């Protein structure tokens, strides 16, 4: 993958998220959890909170998919976001 330019927020540290995702054979959702946690607060157009909320969304999606209650994902993440906003 050396031919593809890698943007700054994915070049933090010695190991890129995509390499870990491939090595650990993570699926799309869990790969995105790792990606968003790893870049949290490092991308110019996204805050740490936004990236962590995206990571949470994919983690909740993964958990609800394996338990068969995928319809509750939006409610679960929305509830967490509302609670955070109320505490600010």
PDB file as gemmi writes it, atoms N, CA and C in Angstrom:
CRYST1    1.000    1.000    1.000  90.00  90.00  90.00 P 1                      
ATOM      1  N   UNK A   1       0.821  -1.206   0.000  1.00  0.00           N  
ATOM      2  CA  UNK A   1       0.000   0.000   0.000  1.00  0.00           C  
ATOM      3  C   UNK A   1       0.857   1.259   0.000  1.00  0.00           C  
ATOM      4  N   UNK A   2       2.137   1.118  -0.252  1.00  0.00           N  
ATOM      5  CA  UNK A   2       3.025   2.267  -0.206  1.00  0.00           C  
ATOM      6  C   UNK A   2       2.750   3.271  -1.330  1.00  0.00           C  
ATOM      7  N   UNK A   3       2.023   2.890  -2.369  1.00  0.00           N  
ATOM      8  CA  UNK A   3       1.716   3.803  -3.468  1.00  0.00           C  
ATOM      9  C   UNK A   3       0.608   4.794  -3.120  1.00  0.00           C  
ATOM     10  N   UNK A   4      -0.149   4.505  -2.092  1.00  0.00           N  
ATOM     11  CA  UNK A   4      -1.275   5.346  -1.701  1.00  0.00           C  
ATOM     12  C   UNK A   4      -0.819   6.333  -0.636  1.00  0.00           C  
ATOM     13  N   UNK A   5      -1.009   7.633  -0.867  1.00  0.00           N  
ATOM     14  CA  UNK A   5      -0.600   8.605   0.151  1.00  0.00           C  
ATOM     15  C   UNK A   5      -1.471   8.475   1.402  1.00  0.00           C  
ATOM     16  N   UNK A   6      -0.843   8.576   2.541  1.00  0.00           N  
ATOM     17  CA  UNK A   6      -1.556   8.455   3.813  1.00  0.00           C  
ATOM     18  C   UNK A   6      -1.598   9.831   4.459  1.00  0.00           C  
ATOM     19  N   UNK A   7      -2.802  10.260   4.805  1.00  0.00           N  
ATOM     20  CA  UNK A   7      -2.960  11.593   5.390  1.00  0.00           C  
ATOM     21  C   UNK A   7      -2.402  11.630   6.811  1.00  0.00           C  
ATOM     22  N   UNK A   8      -2.077  12.814   7.250  1.00  0.00           N  
ATOM     23  CA  UNK A   8      -1.379  13.037   8.516  1.00  0.00           C  
ATOM     24  C   UNK A   8      -2.060  12.380   9.721  1.00  0.00           C  
ATOM     25  N   UNK A   9      -3.386  12.481   9.813  1.00  0.00           N  
ATOM     26  CA  UNK A   9      -4.062  11.970  11.007  1.00  0.00           C  
ATOM     27  C   UNK A   9      -4.067  10.449  11.087  1.00  0.00           C  
ATOM     28  N   UNK A  10      -3.607   9.760  10.033  1.00  0.00           N  
ATOM     29  CA  UNK A  10      -3.461   8.306  10.086  1.00  0.00           C  
ATOM     30  C   UNK A  10      -2.003   7.888  10.230  1.00  0.00           C  
ATOM     31  N   UNK A  11      -1.083   8.847  10.293  1.00  0.00           N  
ATOM     32  CA  UNK A  11       0.334   8.536  10.416  1.00  0.00           C  
ATOM     33  C   UNK A  11       0.853   8.828  11.806  1.00  0.00           C  
ATOM     34  N   UNK A  12       0.054   8.671  12.809  1.00  0.00           N  
ATOM     35  CA  UNK A  12       0.470   8.900  14.183  1.00  0.00           C  
ATOM     36  C   UNK A  12       1.151   7.640  14.709  1.00  0.00           C  
ATOM     37  N   UNK A  13       2.295   7.782  15.313  1.00  0.00           N  
ATOM     38  CA  UNK A  13       2.988   6.629  15.870  1.00  0.00           C  
ATOM     39  C   UNK A  13       3.673   5.788  14.809  1.00  0.00           C  
ATOM     40  N   UNK A  14       4.047   4.597  15.183  1.00  0.00           N  
ATOM     41  CA  UNK A  14       4.826   3.720  14.312  1.00  0.00           C  
ATOM     42  C   UNK A  14       3.963   2.794  13.462  1.00  0.00           C  
ATOM     43  N   UNK A  15       2.719   2.573  13.868  1.00  0.00           N  
ATOM     44  CA  UNK A  15       1.858   1.603  13.194  1.00  0.00           C  
ATOM     45  C   UNK A  15       0.594   2.311  12.714  1.00  0.00           C  
ATOM     46  N   UNK A  16       0.238   2.112  11.450  1.00  0.00           N  
ATOM     47  CA  UNK A  16      -0.989   2.696  10.920  1.00  0.00           C  
ATOM     48  C   UNK A  16      -2.185   1.814  11.271  1.00  0.00           C  
ATOM     49  N   UNK A  17      -3.311   2.462  11.465  1.00  0.00           N  
ATOM     50  CA  UNK A  17      -4.536   1.733  11.814  1.00  0.00           C  
ATOM     51  C   UNK A  17      -4.859   0.649  10.784  1.00  0.00           C  
ATOM     52  N   UNK A  18      -4.683   0.947   9.507  1.00  0.00           N  
ATOM     53  CA  UNK A  18      -5.034  -0.018   8.470  1.00  0.00           C  
ATOM     54  C   UNK A  18      -4.202  -1.298   8.585  1.00  0.00           C  
ATOM     55  N   UNK A  19      -2.951  -1.153   9.030  1.00  0.00           N  
ATOM     56  CA  UNK A  19      -2.098  -2.331   9.207  1.00  0.00           C  
ATOM     57  C   UNK A  19      -2.570  -3.187  10.378  1.00  0.00           C  
ATOM     58  N   UNK A  20      -2.987  -2.552  11.454  1.00  0.00           N  
ATOM     59  CA  UNK A  20      -3.512  -3.285  12.610  1.00  0.00           C  
ATOM     60  C   UNK A  20      -4.829  -3.966  12.242  1.00  0.00           C  
ATOM     61  N   UNK A  21      -5.697  -3.242  11.551  1.00  0.00           N  
ATOM     62  CA  UNK A  21      -6.993  -3.789  11.145  1.00  0.00           C  
ATOM     63  C   UNK A  21      -6.787  -5.033  10.288  1.00  0.00           C  
ATOM     64  N   UNK A  22      -5.866  -4.967   9.344  1.00  0.00           N  
ATOM     65  CA  UNK A  22      -5.600  -6.116   8.478  1.00  0.00           C  
ATOM     66  C   UNK A  22      -4.963  -7.261   9.256  1.00  0.00           C  
ATOM     67  N   UNK A  23      -3.982  -6.951  10.099  1.00  0.00           N  
ATOM     68  CA  UNK A  23      -3.286  -7.993  10.848  1.00  0.00           C  
ATOM     69  C   UNK A  23      -4.223  -8.702  11.822  1.00  0.00           C  
ATOM     70  N   UNK A  24      -5.096  -7.954  12.450  1.00  0.00           N  
ATOM     71  CA  UNK A  24      -6.030  -8.537  13.418  1.00  0.00           C  
ATOM     72  C   UNK A  24      -7.284  -9.092  12.749  1.00  0.00           C  
ATOM     73  N   UNK A  25      -7.386  -8.916  11.423  1.00  0.00           N  
ATOM     74  CA  UNK A  25      -8.522  -9.391  10.640  1.00  0.00           C  
ATOM     75  C   UNK A  25      -9.862  -8.879  11.194  1.00  0.00           C  
ATOM     76  N   UNK A  26      -9.892  -7.572  11.471  1.00  0.00           N  
ATOM     77  CA  UNK A  26     -11.110  -6.957  11.985  1.00  0.00           C  
ATOM     78  C   UNK A  26     -12.096  -6.724  10.845  1.00  0.00           C  
ATOM     79  N   UNK A  27     -13.381  -6.838  11.167  1.00  0.00           N  
ATOM     80  CA  UNK A  27     -14.395  -6.551  10.162  1.00  0.00           C  
ATOM     81  C   UNK A  27     -14.540  -5.032  10.008  1.00  0.00           C  
ATOM     82  N   UNK A  28     -15.434  -4.612   9.122  1.00  0.00           N  
ATOM     83  CA  UNK A  28     -15.607  -3.191   8.808  1.00  0.00           C  
ATOM     84  C   UNK A  28     -15.917  -2.364  10.057  1.00  0.00           C  
ATOM     85  N   UNK A  29     -16.871  -2.817  10.859  1.00  0.00           N  
ATOM     86  CA  UNK A  29     -17.290  -2.045  12.031  1.00  0.00           C  
ATOM     87  C   UNK A  29     -16.173  -1.925  13.057  1.00  0.00           C  
ATOM     88  N   UNK A  30     -15.542  -3.041  13.401  1.00  0.00           N  
ATOM     89  CA  UNK A  30     -14.481  -2.998  14.400  1.00  0.00           C  
ATOM     90  C   UNK A  30     -13.252  -2.265  13.871  1.00  0.00           C  
ATOM     91  N   UNK A  31     -13.004  -2.354  12.573  1.00  0.00           N  
ATOM     92  CA  UNK A  31     -11.920  -1.588  11.976  1.00  0.00           C  
ATOM     93  C   UNK A  31     -12.163  -0.096  12.113  1.00  0.00           C  
ATOM     94  N   UNK A  32     -13.407   0.318  11.932  1.00  0.00           N  
ATOM     95  CA  UNK A  32     -13.738   1.740  12.084  1.00  0.00           C  
ATOM     96  C   UNK A  32     -13.622   2.186  13.537  1.00  0.00           C  
ATOM     97  N   UNK A  33     -13.961   1.318  14.475  1.00  0.00           N  
ATOM     98  CA  UNK A  33     -13.775   1.659  15.894  1.00  0.00           C  
ATOM     99  C   UNK A  33     -12.303   1.979  16.132  1.00  0.00           C  
ATOM    100  N   UNK A  34     -11.433   1.094  15.684  1.00  0.00           N  
ATOM    101  CA  UNK A  34      -9.996   1.289  15.867  1.00  0.00           C  
ATOM    102  C   UNK A  34      -9.527   2.561  15.174  1.00  0.00           C  
ATOM    103  N   UNK A  35      -9.981   2.768  13.931  1.00  0.00           N  
ATOM    104  CA  UNK A  35      -9.583   3.936  13.150  1.00  0.00           C  
ATOM    105  C   UNK A  35      -9.990   5.238  13.842  1.00  0.00           C  
ATOM    106  N   UNK A  36     -11.249   5.326  14.278  1.00  0.00           N  
ATOM    107  CA  UNK A  36     -11.722   6.572  14.880  1.00  0.00           C  
ATOM    108  C   UNK A  36     -11.112   6.833  16.252  1.00  0.00           C  
ATOM    109  N   UNK A  37     -10.873   5.782  17.026  1.00  0.00           N  
ATOM    110  CA  UNK A  37     -10.217   5.972  18.320  1.00  0.00           C  
ATOM    111  C   UNK A  37      -8.776   6.427  18.084  1.00  0.00           C  
ATOM    112  N   UNK A  38      -8.112   5.814  17.120  1.00  0.00           N  
ATOM    113  CA  UNK A  38      -6.731   6.165  16.836  1.00  0.00           C  
ATOM    114  C   UNK A  38      -6.533   7.576  16.324  1.00  0.00           C  
ATOM    115  N   UNK A  39      -7.484   8.097  15.591  1.00  0.00           N  
ATOM    116  CA  UNK A  39      -7.323   9.443  15.024  1.00  0.00           C  
ATOM    117  C   UNK A  39      -8.051  10.509  15.856  1.00  0.00           C  
ATOM    118  N   UNK A  40      -8.677  10.122  16.935  1.00  0.00           N  
ATOM    119  CA  UNK A  40      -9.487  11.056  17.738  1.00  0.00           C  
ATOM    120  C   UNK A  40      -8.696  12.312  18.098  1.00  0.00           C  
ATOM    121  N   UNK A  41      -9.234  13.442  17.657  1.00  0.00           N  
ATOM    122  CA  UNK A  41      -8.633  14.735  17.947  1.00  0.00           C  
ATOM    123  C   UNK A  41      -7.453  15.103  17.069  1.00  0.00           C  
ATOM    124  N   UNK A  42      -7.108  14.262  16.107  1.00  0.00           N  
ATOM    125  CA  UNK A  42      -5.941  14.533  15.257  1.00  0.00           C  
ATOM    126  C   UNK A  42      -6.312  15.034  13.865  1.00  0.00           C  
ATOM    127  N   UNK A  43      -7.547  14.823  13.441  1.00  0.00           N  
ATOM    128  CA  UNK A  43      -7.974  15.277  12.120  1.00  0.00           C  
ATOM    129  C   UNK A  43      -8.428  16.730  12.237  1.00  0.00           C  
ATOM    130  N   UNK A  44      -7.980  17.538  11.320  1.00  0.00           N  
ATOM    131  CA  UNK A  44      -8.264  18.974  11.401  1.00  0.00           C  
ATOM    132  C   UNK A  44      -9.750  19.301  11.408  1.00  0.00           C  
ATOM    133  N   UNK A  45     -10.547  18.548  10.645  1.00  0.00           N  
ATOM    134  CA  UNK A  45     -11.963  18.900  10.522  1.00  0.00           C  
ATOM    135  C   UNK A  45     -12.860  18.174  11.523  1.00  0.00           C  
ATOM    136  N   UNK A  46     -12.287  17.411  12.446  1.00  0.00           N  
ATOM    137  CA  UNK A  46     -13.106  16.677  13.412  1.00  0.00           C  
ATOM    138  C   UNK A  46     -12.525  16.839  14.816  1.00  0.00           C  
ATOM    139  N   UNK A  47     -13.409  16.999  15.778  1.00  0.00           N  
ATOM    140  CA  UNK A  47     -12.943  17.096  17.153  1.00  0.00           C  
ATOM    141  C   UNK A  47     -12.769  15.694  17.736  1.00  0.00           C  
ATOM    142  N   UNK A  48     -12.087  15.618  18.863  1.00  0.00           N  
ATOM    143  CA  UNK A  48     -11.916  14.336  19.529  1.00  0.00           C  
ATOM    144  C   UNK A  48     -13.282  13.742  19.872  1.00  0.00           C  
ATOM    145  N   UNK A  49     -14.176  14.583  20.344  1.00  0.00           N  
ATOM    146  CA  UNK A  49     -15.512  14.118  20.724  1.00  0.00           C  
ATOM    147  C   UNK A  49     -16.248  13.525  19.523  1.00  0.00           C  
ATOM    148  N   UNK A  50     -16.154  14.169  18.365  1.00  0.00           N  
ATOM    149  CA  UNK A  50     -16.819  13.655  17.162  1.00  0.00           C  
ATOM    150  C   UNK A  50     -16.271  12.293  16.764  1.00  0.00           C  
ATOM    151  N   UNK A  51     -14.949  12.161  16.798  1.00  0.00           N  
ATOM    152  CA  UNK A  51     -14.351  10.881  16.433  1.00  0.00           C  
ATOM    153  C   UNK A  51     -14.728   9.785  17.427  1.00  0.00           C  
ATOM    154  N   UNK A  52     -14.755  10.102  18.706  1.00  0.00           N  
ATOM    155  CA  UNK A  52     -15.122   9.105  19.706  1.00  0.00           C  
ATOM    156  C   UNK A  52     -16.592   8.712  19.585  1.00  0.00           C  
ATOM    157  N   UNK A  53     -17.443   9.667  19.208  1.00  0.00           N  
ATOM    158  CA  UNK A  53     -18.846   9.329  18.993  1.00  0.00           C  
ATOM    159  C   UNK A  53     -19.007   8.417  17.783  1.00  0.00           C  
ATOM    160  N   UNK A  54     -18.214   8.645  16.737  1.00  0.00           N  
ATOM    161  CA  UNK A  54     -18.256   7.758  15.574  1.00  0.00           C  
ATOM    162  C   UNK A  54     -17.772   6.365  15.959  1.00  0.00           C  
ATOM    163  N   UNK A  55     -16.705   6.294  16.744  1.00  0.00           N  
ATOM    164  CA  UNK A  55     -16.197   4.997  17.205  1.00  0.00           C  
ATOM    165  C   UNK A  55     -17.266   4.285  18.030  1.00  0.00           C  
ATOM    166  N   UNK A  56     -17.931   5.021  18.886  1.00  0.00           N  
ATOM    167  CA  UNK A  56     -18.997   4.445  19.704  1.00  0.00           C  
ATOM    168  C   UNK A  56     -20.132   3.927  18.832  1.00  0.00           C  
ATOM    169  N   UNK A  57     -20.482   4.697  17.805  1.00  0.00           N  
ATOM    170  CA  UNK A  57     -21.555   4.281  16.913  1.00  0.00           C  
ATOM    171  C   UNK A  57     -21.238   2.926  16.295  1.00  0.00           C  
ATOM    172  N   UNK A  58     -20.010   2.767  15.791  1.00  0.00           N  
ATOM    173  CA  UNK A  58     -19.629   1.491  15.174  1.00  0.00           C  
ATOM    174  C   UNK A  58     -19.529   0.367  16.197  1.00  0.00           C  
ATOM    175  N   UNK A  59     -19.096   0.673  17.418  1.00  0.00           N  
ATOM    176  CA  UNK A  59     -19.017  -0.355  18.445  1.00  0.00           C  
ATOM    177  C   UNK A  59     -20.413  -0.818  18.856  1.00  0.00           C  
ATOM    178  N   UNK A  60     -21.315   0.125  19.060  1.00  0.00           N  
ATOM    179  CA  UNK A  60     -22.694  -0.237  19.394  1.00  0.00           C  
ATOM    180  C   UNK A  60     -23.318  -1.014  18.245  1.00  0.00           C  
ATOM    181  N   UNK A  61     -23.057  -0.607  17.022  1.00  0.00           N  
ATOM    182  CA  UNK A  61     -23.569  -1.327  15.858  1.00  0.00           C  
ATOM    183  C   UNK A  61     -23.089  -2.778  15.881  1.00  0.00           C  
ATOM    184  N   UNK A  62     -21.809  -2.974  16.120  1.00  0.00           N  
ATOM    185  CA  UNK A  62     -21.248  -4.326  16.150  1.00  0.00           C  
ATOM    186  C   UNK A  62     -21.895  -5.170  17.247  1.00  0.00           C  
ATOM    187  N   UNK A  63     -22.039  -4.600  18.419  1.00  0.00           N  
ATOM    188  CA  UNK A  63     -22.648  -5.336  19.533  1.00  0.00           C  
ATOM    189  C   UNK A  63     -24.102  -5.663  19.229  1.00  0.00           C  
ATOM    190  N   UNK A  64     -24.836  -4.698  18.694  1.00  0.00           N  
ATOM    191  CA  UNK A  64     -26.257  -4.946  18.427  1.00  0.00           C  
ATOM    192  C   UNK A  64     -26.448  -5.916  17.271  1.00  0.00           C  
ATOM    193  N   UNK A  65     -25.523  -5.905  16.297  1.00  0.00           N  
ATOM    194  CA  UNK A  65     -25.617  -6.868  15.196  1.00  0.00           C  
ATOM    195  C   UNK A  65     -25.473  -8.296  15.720  1.00  0.00           C  
ATOM    196  N   UNK A  66     -24.551  -8.509  16.622  1.00  0.00           N  
ATOM    197  CA  UNK A  66     -24.316  -9.857  17.129  1.00  0.00           C  
ATOM    198  C   UNK A  66     -25.410 -10.316  18.081  1.00  0.00           C  
ATOM    199  N   UNK A  67     -26.181  -9.374  18.618  1.00  0.00           N  
ATOM    200  CA  UNK A  67     -27.273  -9.749  19.516  1.00  0.00           C  
ATOM    201  C   UNK A  67     -28.631  -9.674  18.834  1.00  0.00           C  
ATOM    202  N   UNK A  68     -28.663  -9.204  17.586  1.00  0.00           N  
ATOM    203  CA  UNK A  68     -29.909  -9.158  16.834  1.00  0.00           C  
ATOM    204  C   UNK A  68     -30.815  -7.991  17.170  1.00  0.00           C  
ATOM    205  N   UNK A  69     -30.289  -6.949  17.778  1.00  0.00           N  
ATOM    206  CA  UNK A  69     -31.122  -5.790  18.114  1.00  0.00           C  
ATOM    207  C   UNK A  69     -30.579  -4.517  17.464  1.00  0.00           C  
ATOM    208  N   UNK A  70     -30.273  -4.605  16.183  1.00  0.00           N  
ATOM    209  CA  UNK A  70     -29.673  -3.491  15.461  1.00  0.00           C  
ATOM    210  C   UNK A  70     -30.549  -2.244  15.443  1.00  0.00           C  
ATOM    211  N   UNK A  71     -31.853  -2.397  15.602  1.00  0.00           N  
ATOM    212  CA  UNK A  71     -32.741  -1.236  15.565  1.00  0.00           C  
ATOM    213  C   UNK A  71     -32.489  -0.273  16.716  1.00  0.00           C  
ATOM    214  N   UNK A  72     -31.849  -0.731  17.762  1.00  0.00           N  
ATOM    215  CA  UNK A  72     -31.639   0.118  18.936  1.00  0.00           C  
ATOM    216  C   UNK A  72     -30.367   0.946  18.872  1.00  0.00           C  
ATOM    217  N   UNK A  73     -29.599   0.805  17.820  1.00  0.00           N  
ATOM    218  CA  UNK A  73     -28.313   1.507  17.771  1.00  0.00           C  
ATOM    219  C   UNK A  73     -28.455   3.017  17.803  1.00  0.00           C  
ATOM    220  N   UNK A  74     -29.340   3.568  17.030  1.00  0.00           N  
ATOM    221  CA  UNK A  74     -29.501   5.022  16.991  1.00  0.00           C  
ATOM    222  C   UNK A  74     -29.978   5.533  18.340  1.00  0.00           C  
ATOM    223  N   UNK A  75     -30.892   4.827  18.953  1.00  0.00           N  
ATOM    224  CA  UNK A  75     -31.393   5.217  20.271  1.00  0.00           C  
ATOM    225  C   UNK A  75     -30.280   5.189  21.305  1.00  0.00           C  
ATOM    226  N   UNK A  76     -29.472   4.147  21.293  1.00  0.00           N  
ATOM    227  CA  UNK A  76     -28.396   4.014  22.275  1.00  0.00           C  
ATOM    228  C   UNK A  76     -27.375   5.136  22.140  1.00  0.00           C  
ATOM    229  N   UNK A  77     -26.912   5.393  20.944  1.00  0.00           N  
ATOM    230  CA  UNK A  77     -25.910   6.434  20.738  1.00  0.00           C  
ATOM    231  C   UNK A  77     -26.511   7.811  20.983  1.00  0.00           C  
ATOM    232  N   UNK A  78     -27.739   8.015  20.565  1.00  0.00           N  
ATOM    233  CA  UNK A  78     -28.403   9.309  20.799  1.00  0.00           C  
ATOM    234  C   UNK A  78     -28.548   9.588  22.292  1.00  0.00           C  
ATOM    235  N   UNK A  79     -28.885   8.571  23.053  1.00  0.00           N  
ATOM    236  CA  UNK A  79     -29.032   8.738  24.499  1.00  0.00           C  
ATOM    237  C   UNK A  79     -27.714   9.137  25.141  1.00  0.00           C  
ATOM    238  N   UNK A  80     -26.638   8.521  24.721  1.00  0.00           N  
ATOM    239  CA  UNK A  80     -25.320   8.853  25.264  1.00  0.00           C  
ATOM    240  C   UNK A  80     -24.939  10.270  24.884  1.00  0.00           C  
ATOM    241  N   UNK A  81     -25.190  10.649  23.643  1.00  0.00           N  
ATOM    242  CA  UNK A  81     -24.864  11.997  23.187  1.00  0.00           C  
ATOM    243  C   UNK A  81     -25.689  13.035  23.931  1.00  0.00           C  
ATOM    244  N   UNK A  82     -26.973  12.780  24.130  1.00  0.00           N  
ATOM    245  CA  UNK A  82     -27.837  13.710  24.868  1.00  0.00           C  
ATOM    246  C   UNK A  82     -27.368  13.874  26.300  1.00  0.00           C  
ATOM    247  N   UNK A  83     -27.008  12.771  26.938  1.00  0.00           N  
ATOM    248  CA  UNK A  83     -26.546  12.835  28.324  1.00  0.00           C  
ATOM    249  C   UNK A  83     -25.267  13.672  28.426  1.00  0.00           C  
ATOM    250  N   UNK A  84     -24.373  13.503  27.451  1.00  0.00           N  
ATOM    251  CA  UNK A  84     -23.136  14.281  27.446  1.00  0.00           C  
ATOM    252  C   UNK A  84     -23.434  15.764  27.255  1.00  0.00           C  
ATOM    253  N   UNK A  85     -24.343  16.083  26.335  1.00  0.00           N  
ATOM    254  CA  UNK A  85     -24.691  17.471  26.061  1.00  0.00           C  
ATOM    255  C   UNK A  85     -25.343  18.136  27.259  1.00  0.00           C  
ATOM    256  N   UNK A  86     -26.135  17.383  28.019  1.00  0.00           N  
ATOM    257  CA  UNK A  86     -26.787  17.941  29.190  1.00  0.00           C  
ATOM    258  C   UNK A  86     -25.801  18.231  30.317  1.00  0.00           C  
ATOM    259  N   UNK A  87     -24.698  17.465  30.360  1.00  0.00           N  
ATOM    260  CA  UNK A  87     -23.707  17.674  31.425  1.00  0.00           C  
ATOM    261  C   UNK A  87     -22.761  18.819  31.120  1.00  0.00           C  
ATOM    262  N   UNK A  88     -22.764  19.295  29.869  1.00  0.00           N  
ATOM    263  CA  UNK A  88     -21.856  20.409  29.482  1.00  0.00           C  
ATOM    264  C   UNK A  88     -22.325  21.734  29.991  1.00  0.00           C  
TER     265      UNK A  88                                                      
END                                                                             
